[in-house]
Amino acid sequence: MTTEPVDAEAAQERVRRWRLVLGGDQADGTGHPLSGPDAAMDAALTALYGKRAEPRTGRDRSGGLGASAPAVARWLGDIRTYFPSSVVQVMQRDAIDRLGLATLLLEPEMLEAVEADVHLVGTLLSLNKAMPERAKETARAVVRRVVEDLEKRLAGRTRTALTGALDRSARVSRPRHHDIDWNRTIAANLKHYLPEHRTVVPERLVGHGRASRSVKKEVILCVDQSGSMAASVVYASVFGAVLASMRSISTRLVVFDTAVADLTEQLDDPVDVLFGTQLGGGTDINRALAYCQSRITRPAETVVVLISDLHEGGIRNEMLKRVAAMKAAGVRFVTLLALSDEGAPAYDREHAAALAELGAPAFACTPDLFPEVMAAAIEQRTLPIPDAG
């Protein structure tokens, strides 16, 4: 007997949810009216996902926010009121894609209303050249907020992983006396203990590299800035800044489309790096790799990370020859199809297969995995390639 009210309440809630999903057209079959917050939530969903029609009036259910910045700003406020942040970010992306709202982001009032995330940063960077001066300051503030959040999430783990990798890779088997790691040397030679002399004969010395403050490794991040790589450009800029802050790593950041730009001098501020990029355009990987190759001075101590979907617009065979030449010289070459949380984009499978044959398999990498990928590259270990399945 006591279950009937509960069942009726649950049934009513299911009808309510179906009403919000189906949209309230006459054929939805629910017959459930909405009021209060539900009606406001439904109106926000309608504006984005409703039927494509003329701009709606009143409660008429037809999709679209028109080209009115005030209307869009109100809508952005509404969705932040009624939906969690993760949903808001998805709805913002859908609004930009479905309703062509990108140009409205050039308005400072709009930028102040949006929920900032990596994808929004990519959109702002693509609009950078068209952005009026009065909006640029607000845009930079939005980008900086995202960058600072990413640095908090990623910097500590990256420094820890790479510091350990650098220490392990710097150990030498013939160290000078003051460079000997005695604890590890004793552990490595316990089998040579001589009881009669009560001592260990250190047949193999384990030491640390000299001058711990010197540069131990050189890292070149070579990043495709074509439009499809927007999220990768954002993450690569943040990681580039983190790596550049480590004295033991010399970091170079190169971005490219059909031209090549070296943004290394701006790595102390990833926001400056991002506004130095120009998303869109073609792709010339061969030219970018030629530039990177010309900057390598210690091949055996260098890691080159190419981040690209491999849709080469340059000279394919020359690109592959450059990769082969760098690897033959001792460079550790890593190919990432993307550096983002979204998996591999559409990419050139023929080029990916050719790189794999050269010993540089191409794979998508999440930001959380990137520190381990770099640590493995520095230590010359097998890369932690995620299972494609």
Salt bridges, closest charged atoms under 4 A:
GLU13 OE2 - ARG16 NH1 2.86
GLU13 OE2 - ARG17 NE 2.98
ASP38 OD2 - ARG16 NE 2.71
ASP42 OD1 - ARG19 NH1 3.35
ASP42 OD2 - ARG61 NH1 3.06
GLU107 OE1 - ARG134 NH2 2.60
GLU115 OE1 - ARG80 NE 3.35
GLU133 OE2 - LYS136 NZ 3.40
ASP167 OD1 - LYS216 NZ 3.64
ASP179 OD1 - HIS178 NE2 3.83
ASP179 OD2 - ARG210 NE 3.86
ASP181 OD2 - ARG184 NE 3.44
ASP181 OD2 - HIS208 NE2 2.97
GLU203 OE1 - HIS192 NE2 3.38
GLU218 OE2 - ARG298 NE 3.29
ASP262 OD2 - ARG252 NH1 2.48
ASP269 OD2 - ARG144 NH2 3.00
ASP272 OD1 - ARG140 NH2 2.61
ASP284 OD2 - ARG287 NE 3.98
GLU301 OE1 - LYS217 NZ 2.91
GLU318 OE2 - LYS321 NZ 3.82
ASP341 OD1 - ARG153 NH2 3.77
GLU342 OE2 - ARG93 NH1 3.73
GLU342 OE2 - HIS119 NE2 2.75
ASP348 OD2 - HIS351 ND1 3.52
GLU350 OE2 - ARG316 NH2 3.66
ASP368 OD1 - ARG153 NH2 3.30
ASP368 OD1 - ARG157 NH1 3.91
GLU372 OE2 - ARG381 NH2 3.18
GLU379 OE2 - ARG168 NH2 2.88
GLU379 OE2 - ARG381 NH2 3.43
